[in-house]
Amino acid sequence: MSFKTLLLVLFCIGNPASAAIISHYGYSYDSTTSITTGDGLQWLHWDVTAGMSIDQALATYSADGWHLAGNSQVVNIMQVFFPMYNWLPTLDENTRLGVFVSVADTDYYRHFGQIFGLTFNDGFSWTTALFGHDEDSDGYYRSVWGAYTDYEPVVAIEGDIQDYTRDYQASDVGIALVRSIPISEPASLSLMLLIGLFWPFKKR
């Protein structure tokens, strides 16, 4: 077996394929882990933290590297999933933008819900997640949300508002948690050991 073949075998062992992947616009959601991966980040599906406050979500998940999404990260996903609108002004945490998604573009909203999760879905599709870094130190946070109405979907990034504090919680509101893509330690260790064992033979 060649050196390259061994590396390929090890990579496949350390990165098993999932049979429950949904992908849109460069983002992939794995329903077995409730994690979405894209643009170098992982997002915890928003329905996982629905009903939690920001502090509760961080207390539960921060040990695994999760932290509250910032303005630029949320603006980026909105630019990707709804590119027909300019979301850049909402980099300012006190600026909001809400838009109707045309019927012709309804798939954009459907894909958005699949990738990031619906926090309410009972004949009326709705998703909301809190985010932000409270840059102006007023104690208030922001939300990103979407709703499927009887006519057209609506999506929005809100400015920080008084309702959304660190201890705010509602059953239909999740928390936007992100983290860098972690490297599988067992696979990485095995890969380094394999390279160390076979590198001398490769050089001959």
C-alpha positions as CSV (number, residue, x, y, z in Angstrom):
1,M,0.0,0.0,0.0
2,S,1.4,3.4,-1.0
3,F,2.0,6.3,1.4
4,K,-0.8,8.3,-0.2
5,T,-3.2,5.5,0.0
6,L,-2.5,5.0,3.7
7,L,-3.2,8.7,4.3
8,L,-6.5,8.5,2.4
9,V,-7.6,5.5,4.4
10,L,-6.8,7.2,7.7
11,F,-8.6,10.4,6.6
12,C,-11.8,8.4,5.8
13,I,-11.7,6.6,9.1
14,G,-11.3,9.8,11.0
15,N,-14.0,11.6,9.0
16,P,-16.9,9.2,8.5
17,A,-19.6,10.3,6.1
18,S,-22.9,11.4,7.5
19,A,-26.1,10.2,5.9
20,A,-28.1,13.2,7.2
21,I,-26.5,16.2,5.5
22,I,-28.5,19.1,4.0
23,S,-26.4,21.6,2.0
24,H,-27.2,25.0,0.5
25,Y,-25.0,27.9,-0.6
26,G,-21.8,26.4,0.8
27,Y,-23.4,25.6,4.2
28,S,-24.1,22.1,5.4
29,Y,-26.4,21.0,8.2
30,D,-25.8,17.6,9.9
31,S,-29.0,16.5,11.6
32,T,-27.2,13.9,13.7
33,T,-25.2,16.6,15.5
34,S,-27.6,19.6,15.0
35,I,-24.5,21.6,13.7
36,T,-24.2,23.6,10.5
37,T,-20.8,24.2,8.9
38,G,-19.9,26.9,6.5
39,D,-17.3,29.7,5.9
40,G,-14.9,28.2,8.4
41,L,-17.4,28.2,11.3
42,Q,-19.9,25.9,12.9
43,W,-23.4,27.1,14.0
44,L,-25.5,25.3,16.5
45,H,-29.0,24.8,15.2
46,W,-31.1,27.6,16.7
47,D,-33.9,25.2,17.7
48,V,-31.5,23.5,20.1
49,T,-31.2,26.6,22.3
50,A,-34.9,27.7,21.9
51,G,-36.2,28.6,25.3
52,M,-32.7,29.4,26.7
53,S,-31.4,32.8,27.7
54,I,-28.0,33.9,26.4
55,D,-26.4,33.2,29.8
56,Q,-28.0,29.7,29.9
57,A,-26.9,28.8,26.4
58,L,-23.3,29.9,27.1
59,A,-23.2,28.1,30.5
60,T,-24.3,24.9,28.7
61,Y,-22.2,25.1,25.6
62,S,-19.2,27.4,26.0
63,A,-17.0,24.6,27.4
64,D,-17.2,23.0,23.9
65,G,-16.0,26.2,22.3
66,W,-19.3,27.9,21.4
67,H,-19.7,31.6,21.8
68,L,-22.3,34.2,20.9
69,A,-22.3,35.2,17.2
70,G,-21.2,38.7,16.4
71,N,-22.7,41.3,14.0
72,S,-20.4,40.5,11.1
73,Q,-21.0,36.7,11.3
74,V,-24.8,37.2,11.2
75,V,-24.6,39.8,8.4
76,N,-22.5,37.4,6.4
77,I,-25.0,34.6,6.5
78,M,-27.8,36.9,5.5
79,Q,-25.7,38.2,2.6
80,V,-25.2,34.5,1.6
81,F,-28.8,33.4,2.0
82,F,-30.5,36.6,0.8
83,P,-28.1,38.2,-1.6
84,M,-30.7,40.2,-3.3
85,Y,-30.6,42.7,-0.3
86,N,-27.8,44.8,1.1
87,W,-27.3,43.8,4.8
88,L,-24.1,45.7,5.3
89,P,-25.7,48.7,7.1
90,T,-26.8,46.3,9.9
91,L,-23.1,45.9,10.9
92,D,-24.1,48.8,13.1
93,E,-25.8,47.2,16.1
94,N,-28.4,50.0,16.3
95,T,-29.5,49.6,12.7
96,R,-32.2,47.2,11.6
97,L,-33.3,45.9,8.2
98,G,-36.5,43.9,7.5
99,V,-37.5,42.8,4.0
100,F,-40.2,40.8,2.3
101,V,-38.8,37.9,0.3
102,S,-40.6,37.7,-3.1
103,V,-42.6,34.6,-3.9
104,A,-40.2,33.8,-6.6
105,D,-37.4,33.7,-4.0
106,T,-39.2,31.6,-1.4
107,D,-36.7,28.8,-1.7
108,Y,-34.1,31.2,-0.1
109,Y,-36.2,31.3,3.0
110,R,-36.9,27.6,3.0
111,H,-33.2,26.8,2.7
112,F,-32.4,29.3,5.5
113,G,-34.8,27.5,7.8
114,Q,-33.3,24.1,7.0
115,I,-29.7,25.2,7.6
116,F,-30.1,27.3,10.8
117,G,-33.3,25.7,12.2
118,L,-36.9,26.7,12.9
119,T,-37.7,27.8,16.4
120,F,-41.4,27.6,15.8
121,N,-43.2,25.5,13.2
122,D,-46.9,24.8,13.6
123,G,-48.5,25.8,10.4
124,F,-46.6,29.1,10.7
125,S,-42.9,28.9,10.0
126,W,-40.8,31.1,12.3
127,T,-37.1,31.3,13.4
128,T,-35.4,33.7,15.7
129,A,-32.0,33.8,17.3
130,L,-30.3,36.4,19.6
131,F,-26.8,37.5,18.9
132,G,-24.4,40.4,19.3
133,H,-21.6,41.7,21.5
134,D,-23.4,44.7,23.1
135,E,-20.7,47.1,21.7
136,D,-22.4,50.2,23.1
137,S,-22.6,48.6,26.6
138,D,-26.3,49.3,27.0
139,G,-27.1,45.7,28.1
140,Y,-29.2,44.9,25.1
141,Y,-28.7,42.4,22.3
142,R,-30.0,41.8,18.8
143,S,-32.1,39.3,16.9
144,V,-32.1,37.8,13.4
145,W,-35.4,36.3,12.4
146,G,-37.6,35.1,9.6
147,A,-41.3,34.3,9.3
148,Y,-43.3,32.7,6.5
149,T,-46.5,34.7,6.2
150,D,-49.6,33.9,4.2
151,Y,-48.1,36.0,1.3
152,E,-44.4,36.3,1.4
153,P,-41.6,35.4,3.8
154,V,-40.2,38.2,5.9
155,V,-36.6,38.2,7.2
156,A,-34.8,40.8,9.4
157,I,-31.9,41.7,11.4
158,E,-33.0,43.9,14.4
159,G,-31.0,46.6,16.1
160,D,-30.4,46.0,19.9
161,I,-33.7,46.5,21.8
162,Q,-34.6,46.7,25.4
163,D,-36.5,43.4,25.4
164,Y,-33.4,41.3,24.6
165,T,-31.1,41.2,27.6
166,R,-28.8,38.4,28.6
167,D,-31.5,36.8,30.7
168,Y,-34.3,37.1,28.2
169,Q,-35.8,33.8,27.2
170,A,-38.8,32.6,25.1
171,S,-39.8,29.2,23.8
172,D,-39.6,30.3,20.2
173,V,-36.3,32.2,20.4
174,G,-33.0,30.5,20.1
175,I,-29.4,31.7,20.7
176,A,-27.0,32.1,17.7
177,L,-23.9,30.2,18.9
178,V,-20.8,29.8,16.7
179,R,-17.3,28.2,17.0
180,S,-14.3,27.5,14.8
181,I,-14.4,24.1,13.2
182,P,-12.7,21.8,15.7
183,I,-10.1,19.3,14.5
184,S,-10.8,15.7,15.5
185,E,-8.0,14.9,18.0
186,P,-7.9,11.1,17.5
187,A,-7.8,11.5,13.7
188,S,-5.1,14.2,14.0
189,L,-3.0,12.2,16.4
190,S,-3.2,9.1,14.2
191,L,-2.3,11.1,11.1
192,M,0.8,12.5,12.8
193,L,1.9,9.1,14.0
194,L,1.4,7.6,10.5
195,I,3.4,10.4,8.9
196,G,6.1,9.9,11.5
197,L,6.2,6.1,10.8
198,F,6.2,6.3,7.0
199,W,8.1,9.5,6.3
200,P,11.5,7.8,6.4
201,F,10.4,5.3,3.8
202,K,8.9,8.0,1.6
203,K,12.3,9.7,1.5
204,R,14.2,6.6,0.3
